[in-house]
Amino acid sequence: MEVTIGYSQIGLSQEYQAWEEIIQRVLQTAAEVHRFSEETELSVLLCDNSYIHRLNKEYRQIDRPTDVLSFALNEGDESGPEEANFLGDLIISVDKVKEQAAAFGHSETRELAYLTVHGFLHIIGYDHMEEAEKQKMRAAEEEILGRLLITREDIHGE
């Protein structure tokens, strides 16, 4: 899978460059598990809480920051041949990664990996609105993270 990682602010690119490897590893593993070709493309944007707050309000009408947003390119639409390999965009709040890692008592690496796989699964059609869907999505998350040896018990440092 070809993954393009960008930043909403110039300063973020230097501070979070080490996170790019984690994102790449998670998405490569997810692509392998779900049998996506090497030509499949996905875009990831790392941002702060204010940026994701604006997007969450605009696209979901929820007036607060969130941890990850997923925008599938072909959500309900037919895509043209030039877009057939592009899955969509993931937006991840670096502020939420830090906040939630501290709140849950695990590493930022674990939280970033979790949000990356969670967002990816939303893009390919998983959801967690109903209990059965939630269980299926959680199992898919754990399978991918488990292959990377990133578990819920990961409390090690970066």
QUIUR-V741138 format. One record per backbone hydrogen bond with DSSP energy under -0.5 kcal/mol. CO is the residue of the C=O (numbers start at 0). NH is the residue of the N-H. E is the energy in kcal/mol with one decimal. If there is no record, write none. Layout:
# QUIUR-V741138
co & nh & e
CO & NH & E
CO & NH & E
This chain:
# QUIUR-V741138
co & nh & e
0 & 2 & -0.7
1 & 41 & -2.1
2 & 4 & -0.5
3 & 43 & -3.2
5 & 45 & -2.5
8 & 11 & -0.7
8 & 12 & -0.8
9 & 12 & -1.0
9 & 13 & -0.6
10 & 13 & -0.5
10 & 14 & -1.4
11 & 15 & -2.5
13 & 16 & -0.6
15 & 18 & -1.3
15 & 19 & -0.5
16 & 19 & -1.3
17 & 20 & -0.6
17 & 21 & -0.7
18 & 22 & -2.4
19 & 23 & -2.7
20 & 24 & -2.6
21 & 25 & -2.6
22 & 26 & -2.6
23 & 27 & -2.5
24 & 28 & -2.2
25 & 29 & -2.6
26 & 30 & -2.4
27 & 31 & -2.1
28 & 32 & -2.7
29 & 33 & -2.2
30 & 35 & -2.9
31 & 34 & -1.2
36 & 39 & -1.5
39 & 1 & -3.4
40 & 86 & -3.1
40 & 87 & -0.5
41 & 3 & -2.3
42 & 89 & -2.8
43 & 5 & -2.9
44 & 91 & -2.9
45 & 7 & -2.2
46 & 93 & -3.1
46 & 94 & -0.5
47 & 51 & -2.0
48 & 52 & -2.2
49 & 53 & -1.8
50 & 54 & -1.8
51 & 55 & -2.8
52 & 56 & -2.4
53 & 57 & -2.5
54 & 58 & -3.0
55 & 59 & -1.7
55 & 61 & -1.6
56 & 60 & -0.9
60 & 62 & -0.5
61 & 63 & -1.7
66 & 92 & -2.4
68 & 90 & -2.6
69 & 71 & -0.5
70 & 88 & -2.5
71 & 74 & -0.9
73 & 75 & -1.0
73 & 76 & -0.9
79 & 82 & -1.2
79 & 83 & -0.6
80 & 83 & -0.8
82 & 85 & -1.3
84 & 40 & -3.5
84 & 86 & -0.7
86 & 72 & -3.3
87 & 42 & -2.3
88 & 70 & -3.0
89 & 44 & -2.7
90 & 68 & -2.4
91 & 46 & -2.5
91 & 93 & -0.6
92 & 96 & -1.9
93 & 97 & -2.0
94 & 98 & -2.6
95 & 99 & -3.0
96 & 100 & -2.1
97 & 101 & -2.0
98 & 102 & -2.4
99 & 103 & -2.6
100 & 104 & -1.0
100 & 105 & -1.9
106 & 110 & -2.0
107 & 111 & -2.9
108 & 112 & -2.5
109 & 113 & -2.5
110 & 114 & -2.7
111 & 115 & -2.2
112 & 116 & -2.4
113 & 117 & -2.8
114 & 118 & -2.4
115 & 119 & -2.3
116 & 120 & -2.6
117 & 121 & -1.8
118 & 122 & -2.0
119 & 123 & -1.8
120 & 125 & -2.9
121 & 124 & -1.6
129 & 133 & -2.6
130 & 134 & -2.5
131 & 135 & -1.9
132 & 136 & -2.5
133 & 137 & -2.8
134 & 138 & -2.1
135 & 139 & -1.9
136 & 140 & -2.5
137 & 141 & -2.7
138 & 142 & -2.1
139 & 143 & -1.9
140 & 144 & -2.7
141 & 145 & -2.5
142 & 146 & -1.7
143 & 147 & -0.9
144 & 149 & -3.0
145 & 148 & -1.5
148 & 150 & -0.6
150 & 153 & -1.9
152 & 154 & -0.8
153 & 106 & -1.0
